[in-house]
């Protein structure tokens, strides 16, 4: 007959080993997820920078102004005043306000 303290010691020993293995696997999976997140974040950062360098507002306005037979001096002045970018910012602000108006008022009252 095996004494109870030996059984308890063996059980606690193997449960401690199992806890260490679980901790190691958790750390391994967290490290893998962090690596995947870093790669994904770097990819999205690169794509965001590439897209943000494309400023099509002044190009679209310039083409429209040429079609409307505006003089080149006026087109230059409008582009230097950044009116196409201003219109884009105002349009985006109106769009965001419209989207935020979808949220019901009972959900925003605190």
N, C-alpha and C positions, 0 to 999 in steps of 0.2 A: 504494500500500500504506500502510495506517494503522499508525503505530508502536504498539507494545504498551502503552506508558505512557498513551497517549490512551485506548485501549480500557479499561484498568484504571481510569483516572480517571472515565470516563463510567459504568462499571459501579458504582463506589463512590459516585458522585454520586447515581445513581438508587436505589441500595440505601439510601443515607442518607435520601433523600426518602421512600422507602417506609417506613422505620423511623419517621420523624416522623409520617407519616399513620397508621400502626398505633398509635403512642402516643396520638395525638389521638383516634382512634376508641375506643381502650380507655378513655381518660379520659372520653369522652362517655358510653359505655355504663355505666361505673361510676357516673357522676353520675346517670344516669337510674335505675339500680338503687337508689342511695342515696335518691333522691327517692321512688321507689315504696315502699321500706322505711319511710321516715319517715311517709308517708301511712298505710300499713298498720299501723304501730306506733301511730300516733295513734288510728286507728279502734279497734284492740284495747284500747288504754288507756281510751278512752271507754266502750267496752262493758263492760270489767272494772269500772270505777267505777260504772256504772249497775247492774250486777248485784250488786256488793258492797253497795250501799245497800239492797237488798231483804233484810231480815232476817225471814224467814218462820218461824224456829224458835219464837219466842215467840207468834206468831199461831197457829201450828198447835197449840202446847201449850194456849193459852188456849181455843181451840175445843174441844179434847179435854177440858179440865178442866170446861168448861161442860156438855158432854154427860155427864160423870161426876158432875154435881151437886156439885162442890166449892164451898165458900163463896167469895165474891168476895175476902175478906180473904186467904185462903190462896193463891188464884190470884195476887193482887198480890204477896204475899211471895215466892212461887216465882219470879215474873218479876223481882222486884227482886234476888233472889239470883243471877240469871242461870243458873238450873239448865237451862233449855232450850238455851242456848248451850253450856253445859258438856257436855251430852249430845251435842250436835252435834260438838263438838271431839273428845270421846272416841270417838264413832262414826267420825269421819274418821281418827283415829289408828289405830284397829283396822283400818279398810279399807286404809290405807296399809301397815300391817304385813303384812296378808294378801297384798297385791300384791307386797311385797318378798320374801315367803316363796316366791314362784314362782321367783325366781332360784335356780338350783342352787348348792349349796355349793361345788362344785369351781370355779365361776367367781368366787367371792368370796374364795377363799383366796389370800393373797399371800405 
